[in-house]
Amino acid sequence: MSDNFGIIILAAGQGKRLGCVDLPKVLLPIGGRPILSYILETLEVGGIPKENICIVVGFKADKVEEAAGNGYVYARQAEQLGTAHAAHTGEQALPAEIDNFLVLNGDDSVFYHWKSLADFMEGHIKKGNNLTLLTCEADDPALLGRVIRDKEGKMKAIKEKENVTEEMKNIREVSTGTYAFKRQWFKENFFKIKIIPKLNEYGLPAFIDLADKNGDKYDAIKLENSAEWFGINTPEQLREANKRKLITHNS
């Protein structure tokens, strides 16, 4: 499976909420190492060939490329037009033989275990999905996009925090921002997605809306251990990530 599965790591952001000026967000240190280094190590454990891994860079691109090292595919996102646009930039740079790919955020994937990602990719392939979203249960979902399901439990949409209504505020299942895509479907539908309201950007959740509207096969798989996903967007979260990494290192 891994030989025909591509990985796109979104690493183009600056990290304004973290006050990043000279160092991009994915290179901030956790446990004495750049944030990005952890997911690269996890993919190495899984045996994913470097040439199947595309790192999408933007802010301080040269520094990110230098830190990650040789062997990876790099794609430069000239304009910050959203996560879907970044994934599109990366998809174009993947080897031609790749049929499915995984999209990871370089800043929230520090604690992922390889088995969790492998199980997720395997589930995507076995179900024959056009897209699959990895979700988790959050202790405090207030600042996160909620997973909306119908009465039968099927995922219907992702509502970004800017668009969450009062009725949705008690939902604890959230998007991790990690997606698996069937490549051909992604390519056919990228130019059909709509800008996410209030964000004015092309976000990956728009693909779920499109798949649902068109009746294309998609699904959500919940992460068994929610602690494996941890968003790092504020100085407080960066400090918490350092504490968690220290605990896991010493345990």
C-alpha angles and dihedrals in degrees: 000000000000093000091063098036120091127205125214116193115195106219105145100103126109101213100231094172087057092050094245112174111147099015123053119234096254091058096054109119124256116176088354094302134092114270091238094057093071098061091043088054091048092053090048089054088053092053096242107163113242090232088062092055118085118191112201108214134184122140109060088352094173092057092050092049092048092050095047094045138209128326099048125105112246126202122185119221102206094188127034098235099152141283095291091054090048091051089049089052090052096044091058090057098049119105113275094242094062110111100177132024141192122224116210131177110234092216104052103037100080095112102040116126117220092234091058092053092044092051090049093051091045091051091051092052097043093050092049091230125173088212135004127191125208111221136179142188111259124206089212111022095169096112096036138086113261127228110234116206132183126236091275091054097253116142111248105172149341116241114203115225090255090061102039113127127212091260091056098049095091093055109112099185108098140177117259090201089239112129138176118208138189098234099222092050091049092051093048094050107035093091091048098059121104131230113266110250116251091010097065092207140103104260129183093241088070088073090063091054090050095047091049092048093049096042092241117158115264138146147178124236118198120225109242094215109041091192089074091074118064126165117217110201106127137045088251092055091047090054091047091051090053090052092049092049091050091051094048091046093053097040 
